[in-house]
Amino acid sequence: MPRLDGKIAIVTGSSSGIGKAIALRFSLEGAKVIVAARRMTLCEETVRQIHARGGEAIAIQTDVADEQPVERLISESVSRYGRIDILVNNAGIGGGGRLAETSLQAFDEVMNVNLRGTFLCCRAGFRQMKRQGGGVILNMSSVAGLQAWGGTGIYSASKHGIMALTKSLADEGRPYGIKVSAICPGAVAEELVDAPHAEIEDSERIDPFDVAEAAVYLSTLGKYTVVHQIVIDRLGADW
């Protein structure tokens, strides 16, 4: 039997990259998937691919940095399916560079999408899961959320912030059966999500579907089992 049979899953940033890999893998495991991202055309392409494989999915255009679209994402998903079993907060952007050369605009853009967006989705998803009696929230951090290097300042700060939100929300969710975990990948071949497996391997970077498999694992643990974070790094990485 598929491991996520009948589960309702929202995956933000699932129009491309890691989020798309998670949406596709969740669907193969039997989940009904809500594909959420800013680029509706690409969201619809992810949905089309899921339908072509016999899965069920809908697209909801969402800017995670904006409170109202996030609230609408949750309410429309619940209106359609009655509940949310899994929420994957994957939407994020890179950016920054050396701190002395980083503009305030760049800082705000990264923080608004990565940290504010994760906060807004966590808050809205948590409220719904509390009402329904449980669920799983997965936040996409990074190895840069556990460490930092020169040139990673604001990106790393946003991902460290996601780790703090994850740990705090996990503590708050325990009495309500809400499990909250972080996935911390290194260099992922995100742009190759639709490429043949051999091409992904040739890139010598992490396969986005390996990250998706971690998301499936975290979503299928027993009722009283939780893994707080999973670090997925590139073989040979030095950090």
BAFI-3210 file (N, C-alpha, C; in Angstrom, 3 decimals, decimal comma, padded with zeros to 6 digits):
// residues 239
n [1|2|3|4|5|6|7|8|9|10|11|12|13|14|15|16|17|18|19|20|21|22|23|24|25|26|27|28|29|30|31|32|33|34|35|36|37|38|39|40|41|42|43|44|45|46|47|48|49|50|51|52|53|54|55|56|57|58|59|60|61|62|63|64|65|66|67|68|69|70|71|72|73|74|75|76|77|78|79|80|81|82|83|84|85|86|87|88|89|90|91|92|93|94|95|96|97|98|99|100|101|102|103|104|105|106|107|108|109|110|111|112|113|114|115|116|117|118|119|120|121|122|123|124|125|126|127|128|129|130|131|132|133|134|135|136|137|138|139|140|141|142|143|144|145|146|147|148|149|150|151|152|153|154|155|156|157|158|159|160|161|162|163|164|165|166|167|168|169|170|171|172|173|174|175|176|177|178|179|180|181|182|183|184|185|186|187|188|189|190|191|192|193|194|195|196|197|198|199|200|201|202|203|204|205|206|207|208|209|210|211|212|213|214|215|216|217|218|219|220|221|222|223|224|225|226|227|228|229|230|231|232|233|234|235|236|237|238|239]
n.u [000,853|000,511|002,556|001,551|-001,150|-004,201|-003,633|-003,628|-001,773|000,014|002,352|004,578|006,215|006,339|006,419|008,744|012,088|013,175|010,695|008,911|009,828|009,148|006,333|005,709|006,703|005,226|002,686|002,987|003,091|000,516|-000,715|-002,992|-002,308|-001,655|-000,488|001,521|002,626|004,209|004,257|001,892|001,575|003,667|002,992|000,670|001,791|003,199|000,988|-000,193|001,703|001,470|-001,198|-000,898|000,417|-001,473|-002,214|-003,701|-004,165|-004,187|-003,755|-002,816|-002,319|000,152|001,712|004,028|005,043|003,076|000,397|-002,437|-002,762|-001,584|-003,307|-005,549|-004,682|-004,624|-007,329|-008,749|-007,716|-008,638|-011,356|-011,680|-010,699|-011,162|-009,293|-005,817|-003,121|-000,355|002,034|004,327|006,763|008,412|009,000|011,319|014,141|017,411|020,253|022,016|025,341|028,562|028,404|028,980|028,530|025,880|022,612|019,898|017,495|017,942|018,319|015,753|014,171|015,063|014,594|011,824|010,655|011,879|011,979|009,810|007,813|007,862|007,123|004,479|003,141|003,549|002,126|-000,546|-001,010|-000,575|-002,666|-004,892|-004,267|-004,280|-007,004|-008,040|-006,830|-004,140|-001,143|001,480|004,241|006,673|009,632|011,696|014,920|018,389|021,808|023,068|021,553|022,537|025,156|027,503|029,038|031,464|029,914|027,426|025,717|022,947|021,228|021,909|021,243|018,452|017,805|018,789|016,957|014,635|015,189|014,965|012,239|011,152|011,980|010,752|008,020|007,662|007,780|005,538|003,577|003,407|001,438|-000,818|-000,621|000,827|003,482|006,638|009,261|012,588|014,199|017,412|019,113|022,121|023,961|021,784|020,631|018,596|017,549|017,461|015,298|013,461|015,050|016,792|017,743|020,456|021,650|021,291|022,908|025,379|025,811|026,932|025,736|023,205|020,450|017,258|015,090|015,967|015,864|013,119|012,396|013,213|011,326|009,003|009,594|009,664|007,023|005,720|006,238|005,650|002,929|003,966|006,552|009,171|011,376|013,590|015,266|016,687|019,707|020,965|023,561|025,983|028,051|031,330|031,359|032,661|032,196]
n.v [-001,198|002,270|004,629|007,067|006,975|008,456|010,720|014,276|016,774|019,778|021,471|023,961|026,170|024,353|024,417|023,993|022,549|021,301|021,323|020,595|017,996|016,817|017,078|015,457|012,943|012,557|012,281|009,881|008,221|008,157|010,419|013,220|016,155|019,560|021,943|024,658|027,868|030,890|031,120|030,447|029,129|027,272|025,839|024,596|022,958|021,128|019,935|018,824|016,870|015,212|014,326|012,933|010,707|009,402|010,471|012,689|016,148|019,685|023,111|026,034|029,320|031,054|033,452|033,174|035,082|036,850|037,537|037,171|035,551|033,197|032,472|032,017|029,845|027,776|027,753|027,222|024,758|023,173|023,518|022,124|019,504|018,914|018,609|018,954|017,005|016,989|019,515|021,040|023,319|024,650|026,715|029,116|031,362|032,059|034,212|037,268|037,531|038,879|040,458|043,199|044,212|043,792|044,713|046,476|045,935|043,395|041,923|042,164|040,870|038,178|037,481|037,934|036,004|033,518|033,370|034,922|033,901|031,148|031,342|032,444|030,387|028,229|029,168|029,411|026,787|025,309|026,195|025,091|022,340|021,974|022,315|020,077|017,954|017,068|016,515|016,892|018,989|020,101|021,802|023,424|023,809|024,148|023,063|025,363|026,416|025,378|025,942|028,466|030,384|032,597|034,933|033,809|035,086|036,483|034,620|032,325|033,285|033,466|030,778|029,709|030,964|029,601|027,124|027,743|028,480|026,000|024,314|025,578|025,468|022,727|022,043|023,390|022,075|019,477|018,725|018,548|016,625|017,362|017,161|018,517|019,088|019,614|019,773|019,627|020,253|020,076|021,071|020,937|019,487|021,186|022,368|020,296|018,671|017,613|016,185|013,315|010,567|009,870|012,226|013,874|012,522|012,902|015,544|015,629|016,506|016,694|014,585|015,801|014,160|012,503|014,172|014,489|011,896|011,842|013,579|012,064|009,947|011,290|011,938|009,593|008,388|006,623|007,244|008,131|008,790|010,955|012,731|015,235|016,728|016,374|016,020|016,403|015,860|016,624|014,106|014,132|016,802|019,658|020,924]
n.w [000,000|-000,762|000,996|001,860|001,565|000,898|002,408|002,962|001,559|001,636|-000,315|-000,381|-002,700|-004,773|-007,498|-008,766|-008,546|-005,330|-003,995|-006,033|-006,539|-004,088|-004,141|-006,368|-005,501|-003,134|-004,266|-005,726|-003,579|-002,772|-001,700|-001,695|-003,276|-002,687|-004,681|-004,320|-005,094|-006,342|-009,124|-011,226|-013,681|-013,707|-011,432|-012,339|-014,254|-012,670|-011,433|-013,706|-014,381|-012,163|-012,448|-014,844|-013,991|-012,643|-010,207|-007,696|-007,589|-006,904|-007,861|-006,147|-006,305|-004,554|-002,564|-000,237|001,451|001,988|004,058|003,592|001,161|002,175|004,298|002,746|001,231|003,149|003,996|001,606|000,925|003,051|002,684|000,332|000,885|003,566|005,640|006,696|006,454|006,129|005,982|004,025|004,251|001,994|000,213|-000,848|-001,252|-002,573|-001,986|-001,233|-000,104|000,531|003,661|004,025|001,539|001,085|000,273|001,866|000,670|-000,480|001,857|003,040|001,095|001,140|003,842|003,993|002,275|003,025|005,931|007,103|005,430|006,076|008,760|008,540|007,153|008,907|011,142|010,201|009,304|011,653|013,313|012,002|012,165|014,900|015,415|014,137|015,364|015,058|013,006|010,525|010,186|008,039|007,743|005,443|005,889|005,846|005,323|005,779|007,728|009,975|010,087|009,055|006,470|004,988|002,896|002,973|004,653|005,023|003,917|005,380|007,923|007,672|007,396|009,777|011,418|010,650|011,753|014,476|014,632|013,993|016,127|018,309|017,586|017,456|020,142|021,078|019,684|020,603|022,652|021,091|019,206|017,000|014,876|014,251|012,083|010,727|007,574|006,318|003,725|001,677|-001,145|-003,716|-006,744|-007,956|-010,297|-012,027|-011,677|-013,458|-015,093|-016,561|-014,414|-014,582|-015,452|-013,242|-011,400|-012,644|-012,110|-009,649|-007,360|-004,765|-005,225|-005,909|-005,403|-003,423|-001,240|-001,220|-000,514|002,129|003,178|002,850|004,587|007,128|007,262|007,693|010,058|013,182|015,519|017,962|017,421|016,566|014,489|014,842|013,139|009,893|008,279|005,110|003,142|000,570|-000,739|000,411|001,008|002,696|005,675]
ca.u [000,000|001,291|002,836|000,784|-002,459|-005,304|-003,204|-003,751|-000,477|000,349|003,788|004,841|007,377|006,347|006,392|010,061|013,108|012,907|009,259|008,271|010,187|008,339|004,948|005,621|006,904|004,048|001,592|003,243|002,834|-000,913|-001,256|-003,629|-001,315|-001,933|000,731|001,417|003,793|003,819|004,153|000,758|001,794|004,522|002,183|-000,227|002,600|003,400|-000,293|-000,371|002,560|000,865|-002,373|-000,429|000,860|-002,616|-002,407|-004,654|-003,522|-004,723|-002,804|-003,299|-001,263|000,407|002,938|004,100|005,431|001,882|-000,484|-003,750|-002,679|-001,287|-004,551|-006,431|-004,165|-005,094|-008,798|-009,218|-007,339|-009,564|-012,665|-011,670|-010,398|-011,628|-008,224|-004,450|-002,322|001,067|002,360|005,756|007,123|009,617|009,247|012,458|015,030|018,779|020,558|022,971|026,743|029,312|027,490|029,278|028,016|024,487|021,660|018,744|016,473|018,252|018,034|014,306|013,620|015,383|013,886|010,380|010,256|012,361|011,628|008,424|006,947|007,761|006,324|003,068|002,594|003,511|001,053|-001,850|-001,128|-000,666|-004,017|-005,783|-003,938|-004,743|-008,452|-008,393|-006,264|-002,808|-000,612|002,932|004,776|008,073|010,215|012,922|016,042|019,569|023,031|023,365|020,798|023,283|026,500|027,533|030,322|031,526|029,095|026,106|025,150|021,510|020,580|022,133|020,448|017,048|017,669|018,910|015,661|013,695|015,473|014,401|010,792|010,838|012,148|009,728|006,703|007,615|007,460|004,165|002,646|003,391|000,177|-001,922|-000,323|001,417|004,917|007,297|010,644|013,327|015,073|018,552|019,942|023,244|023,837|020,818|020,494|017,183|017,136|017,435|014,220|012,799|016,088|017,025|018,505|021,888|022,099|021,371|024,118|026,554|026,005|027,635|025,002|022,161|019,248|016,102|014,172|016,462|015,276|011,702|012,267|013,298|010,034|008,074|009,959|009,210|005,556|005,146|006,670|004,573|002,250|004,771|007,934|009,470|012,772|013,542|015,900|017,465|020,732|021,262|024,688|026,654|029,207|032,604|031,239|033,480|031,563]
ca.v [000,000|003,518|005,049|008,264|006,771|009,257|011,905|015,577|017,430|021,049|021,666|025,292|026,201|023,070|024,619|023,635|022,160|020,350|021,280|019,793|016,600|016,345|016,944|014,281|011,735|012,406|011,777|008,467|007,502|008,135|011,653|014,259|017,211|020,950|022,544|026,087|028,699|032,154|031,012|029,557|028,292|026,151|025,017|023,787|021,931|020,088|019,234|018,024|015,692|014,327|013,708|011,989|009,498|008,821|011,059|013,787|017,382|020,961|024,222|027,272|030,333|031,550|034,157|032,851|036,264|037,682|036,853|036,795|034,347|032,025|032,089|031,468|028,515|026,826|027,658|026,575|023,347|022,537|023,519|021,079|018,155|018,698|018,594|019,000|016,046|017,306|020,825|021,169|024,714|024,555|027,921|029,890|031,912|032,334|035,639|037,830|037,691|039,456|041,322|044,619|044,614|043,364|045,814|046,257|045,303|041,968|041,361|042,070|039,874|036,838|037,254|037,904|034,728|032,349|033,327|035,365|032,941|029,937|031,694|032,582|029,068|027,462|029,670|029,042|025,335|024,853|026,467|024,084|021,017|021,961|022,109|018,745|016,945|016,574|016,682|016,954|020,186|019,951|023,069|023,247|024,659|023,958|022,959|026,756|026,704|024,786|026,465|029,648|030,653|033,903|035,041|033,187|035,753|036,654|033,335|031,486|033,833|033,087|029,348|029,537|031,364|028,499|026,090|028,198|028,333|024,573|023,777|026,160|024,961|021,311|022,005|023,842|021,157|018,153|018,353|018,459|015,610|018,004|016,922|019,542|018,703|020,386|019,083|020,525|019,741|020,849|021,491|020,081|019,722|021,556|022,693|019,045|017,847|016,921|015,570|011,886|010,295|009,876|013,616|014,344|011,930|013,526|016,874|015,427|017,171|015,887|014,334|016,374|013,107|012,005|015,067|014,129|010,644|012,204|014,158|010,941|009,246|012,070|011,991|008,268|007,850|006,252|008,309|008,628|008,922|012,194|013,044|016,690|017,295|015,491|016,715|015,682|016,593|016,069|013,273|014,831|018,213|020,050|022,000]
ca.w [000,000|-000,750|002,377|002,214|000,960|001,417|003,146|002,300|001,743|000,982|-000,516|-000,934|-003,586|-005,489|-008,945|-009,302|-007,590|-004,254|-003,740|-007,084|-006,285|-002,955|-004,602|-007,236|-004,705|-002,268|-005,084|-005,996|-002,336|-002,521|-001,122|-002,497|-003,119|-003,045|-005,229|-003,998|-005,417|-006,962|-010,583|-011,436|-014,864|-013,316|-010,517|-013,161|-014,901|-011,663|-011,314|-014,926|-014,267|-011,154|-013,065|-015,869|-013,294|-011,962|-008,897|-007,527|-007,144|-007,344|-007,750|-005,532|-006,401|-003,203|-002,186|001,189|002,218|002,136|005,010|003,067|000,325|003,000|004,958|001,705|000,896|004,157|004,012|000,377|001,002|003,989|002,037|-000,697|001,360|004,927|006,628|006,175|007,209|006,007|005,424|003,749|004,010|001,176|-000,579|-000,380|-002,265|-002,166|-002,070|-000,286|-000,460|001,649|004,404|003,822|000,230|000,978|000,383|002,730|-000,172|-000,572|003,182|003,224|000,173|001,635|005,096|003,772|001,694|003,761|007,357|007,271|004,739|006,889|009,938|008,198|006,826|010,155|011,999|009,638|009,296|013,038|013,806|011,438|012,708|016,285|015,378|013,639|016,247|014,730|011,667|010,375|009,527|007,661|007,326|004,678|006,263|005,005|006,119|006,144|008,942|011,081|009,978|008,181|005,841|004,355|001,689|003,155|005,818|005,217|003,631|006,551|009,028|007,466|007,626|011,225|011,966|010,413|012,754|015,746|014,530|014,006|017,481|019,171|017,215|017,836|021,569|021,240|019,035|021,228|023,311|020,132|018,204|015,818|014,813|013,433|011,825|009,731|006,633|006,094|002,633|001,156|-002,552|-004,409|-008,186|-008,053|-011,667|-012,790|-011,140|-014,567|-015,925|-016,295|-013,187|-014,892|-015,519|-011,858|-010,813|-013,259|-011,528|-008,379|-006,292|-004,152|-006,016|-005,207|-004,978|-002,145|-000,239|-001,173|000,230|003,549|003,544|002,988|005,831|008,278|007,239|007,897|011,342|014,088|016,254|019,082|016,965|015,860|014,198|014,863|011,953|009,029|007,499|003,869|002,574|-000,606|-000,408|000,285|001,378|003,843|006,442]
c.u [000,885|001,405|002,039|-000,648|-003,540|-004,921|-003,370|-002,495|-000,386|001,858|003,998|006,126|007,477|006,167|007,712|010,917|012,684|011,409|008,519|008,574|009,348|006,885|004,776|005,754|005,732|002,883|001,766|002,976|001,375|-001,525|-001,997|-002,846|-001,867|-000,607|000,613|002,725|003,293|003,533|003,096|000,958|002,634|003,824|001,291|000,534|002,903|002,129|-000,518|000,466|002,016|-000,345|-001,963|000,023|-000,262|-002,896|-003,445|-003,929|-004,305|-003,640|-003,492|-002,151|-001,082|001,742|003,076|004,484|004,252|000,853|-001,772|-003,696|-002,378|-002,554|-005,521|-005,988|-004,693|-006,610|-009,328|-008,869|-008,299|-010,970|-012,775|-011,580|-010,783|-010,571|-006,882|-003,618|-000,846|001,208|003,879|006,051|008,483|009,968|010,394|013,287|016,440|019,017|021,571|024,361|027,467|028,451|027,731|028,761|026,541|023,554|020,532|017,623|016,700|017,949|016,540|013,696|013,850|014,609|012,376|009,914|010,625|011,843|010,187|007,464|006,767|006,921|004,834|002,428|002,511|002,328|-000,314|-002,054|-001,299|-002,072|-005,002|-005,515|-004,354|-006,246|-008,803|-007,766|-004,961|-002,414|000,904|003,303|006,258|008,589|011,540|013,951|017,202|020,739|023,483|022,520|021,456|024,697|026,432|028,946|030,309|030,719|027,714|025,243|023,645|020,741|020,709|021,323|018,981|016,838|017,898|017,583|014,608|013,923|014,871|012,879|010,395|010,904|011,072|008,352|006,559|007,231|005,998|003,155|002,480|002,058|-000,977|-001,669|000,221|002,926|005,551|008,772|011,257|014,137|016,159|019,443|021,113|022,973|022,976|020,745|019,044|016,707|017,022|016,293|013,502|013,783|016,189|017,912|020,008|022,439|022,214|022,636|025,377|026,832|026,821|027,043|023,879|020,959|018,047|015,114|014,677|015,945|013,786|011,482|012,357|011,978|008,978|008,328|009,424|007,692|004,907|005,597|005,454|004,087|003,137|006,256|008,113|010,979|012,831|014,194|016,649|018,426|021,074|022,371|025,266|027,878|030,492|032,544|032,043|032,829|031,635]
c.v [001,243|004,080|006,270|008,181|007,587|010,493|013,164|016,376|018,719|021,122|023,045|025,265|024,950|023,218|024,209|023,055|021,128|020,212|020,456|018,317|016,026|016,132|015,690|012,990|011,497|011,798|010,294|007,609|007,611|009,388|012,475|015,546|018,566|021,584|024,052|026,797|029,961|032,019|029,967|028,632|027,070|025,247|024,068|022,699|020,793|019,267|018,328|016,747|014,694|013,605|012,652|010,672|008,880|009,376|012,154|015,001|018,579|022,019|025,417|028,274|031,003|032,262|034,001|034,045|037,175|036,926|036,352|035,597|033,078|031,547|031,468|030,064|027,468|026,649|026,956|025,087|022,581|022,465|022,382|019,671|017,881|018,745|018,790|018,061|016,423|018,690|020,905|022,624|024,760|025,842|028,732|030,399|032,013|033,833|036,072|037,911|038,210|040,503|042,804|045,127|044,266|044,538|045,456|045,589|043,799|041,270|041,144|040,988|038,455|036,537|037,137|036,562|033,574|032,279|033,759|034,370|031,661|030,195|031,744|031,234|028,179|027,882|029,215|027,531|024,766|025,052|025,427|022,712|020,891|021,693|020,661|017,615|016,324|016,806|016,748|018,231|019,955|021,275|022,831|024,279|024,354|023,606|024,351|027,221|026,133|025,336|027,721|029,845|032,071|033,911|034,432|033,930|035,799|035,379|032,422|031,977|033,433|031,611|028,986|029,909|030,280|027,380|026,476|028,072|026,866|024,006|024,301|025,567|023,477|021,167|022,390|022,840|019,821|017,805|018,107|017,418|016,181|017,822|017,903|019,185|019,603|019,448|020,074|019,983|020,666|021,227|020,504|020,468|020,083|021,760|021,451|018,133|017,079|016,211|014,073|011,703|010,361|011,287|014,222|013,800|012,587|014,909|016,829|016,253|016,273|015,784|014,923|015,316|012,386|012,870|014,754|012,853|010,892|012,783|013,059|010,207|009,987|012,083|010,658|007,620|007,529|007,425|008,930|008,745|010,229|012,296|014,560|017,341|016,212|016,355|015,841|016,441|015,875|015,286|014,049|016,291|018,494|021,223|021,699]
c.w [000,000|000,664|002,816|001,679|001,656|002,190|002,284|002,600|000,953|000,868|-001,133|-001,764|-004,431|-006,989|-009,593|-008,182|-006,560|-004,007|-004,769|-006,879|-005,146|-003,383|-005,456|-006,427|-003,761|-003,048|-005,387|-004,767|-001,904|-001,939|-002,163|-002,227|-003,534|-003,431|-005,067|-004,315|-006,092|-008,450|-010,941|-012,628|-014,515|-012,301|-011,317|-013,906|-013,927|-011,494|-012,521|-014,851|-013,246|-011,742|-014,089|-015,262|-012,467|-010,585|-008,884|-006,970|-007,645|-007,148|-007,109|-005,549|-005,038|-003,127|-000,683|002,056|002,529|002,975|004,388|002,115|001,121|003,717|003,955|001,296|001,871|004,073|002,764|000,372|001,909|003,398|001,023|-000,099|002,812|006,010|005,913|007,041|007,234|005,380|005,261|003,376|003,321|000,447|000,004|-001,539|-001,682|-002,189|-001,045|-000,866|000,765|002,346|004,136|002,488|000,039|001,189|001,337|001,940|-000,277|000,756|003,362|002,337|000,699|002,913|004,889|003,223|002,623|005,191|007,614|006,622|005,517|008,134|009,610|007,896|008,058|011,008|011,496|009,655|010,691|013,584|013,290|012,026|014,167|016,331|015,027|014,463|015,809|013,296|011,696|009,629|009,290|007,122|006,614|005,121|005,317|005,911|006,549|007,316|010,178|011,169|009,108|007,668|005,294|003,068|001,820|004,166|005,929|004,894|004,843|007,747|008,891|007,777|009,093|011,905|011,796|011,416|014,105|015,740|014,650|015,411|018,429|018,876|017,556|019,303|021,795|020,680|019,707|021,887|022,343|019,047|016,916|015,884|013,826|013,302|010,762|008,851|006,230|004,985|002,315|-000,295|-003,336|-005,885|-008,503|-009,484|-012,544|-012,359|-012,240|-015,486|-015,641|-015,069|-013,436|-014,940|-014,117|-011,201|-011,363|-012,677|-010,241|-007,243|-005,803|-005,088|-005,273|-004,736|-003,728|-001,003|-000,087|-000,384|001,733|004,029|003,711|004,305|007,056|008,389|007,569|009,203|012,221|014,916|017,324|018,729|016,222|015,658|014,024|013,656|011,196|008,222|006,302|003,156|001,367|-000,163|-000,643|000,659|002,647|004,543|007,918]
res [m|p|r|l|d|g|k|i|a|i|v|t|g|s|s|s|g|i|g|k|a|i|a|l|r|f|s|l|e|g|a|k|v|i|v|a|a|r|r|m|t|l|c|e|e|t|v|r|q|i|h|a|r|g|g|e|a|i|a|i|q|t|d|v|a|d|e|q|p|v|e|r|l|i|s|e|s|v|s|r|y|g|r|i|d|i|l|v|n|n|a|g|i|g|g|g|g|r|l|a|e|t|s|l|q|a|f|d|e|v|m|n|v|n|l|r|g|t|f|l|c|c|r|a|g|f|r|q|m|k|r|q|g|g|g|v|i|l|n|m|s|s|v|a|g|l|q|a|w|g|g|t|g|i|y|s|a|s|k|h|g|i|m|a|l|t|k|s|l|a|d|e|g|r|p|y|g|i|k|v|s|a|i|c|p|g|a|v|a|e|e|l|v|d|a|p|h|a|e|i|e|d|s|e|r|i|d|p|f|d|v|a|e|a|a|v|y|l|s|t|l|g|k|y|t|v|v|h|q|i|v|i|d|r|l|g|a|d|w]
***
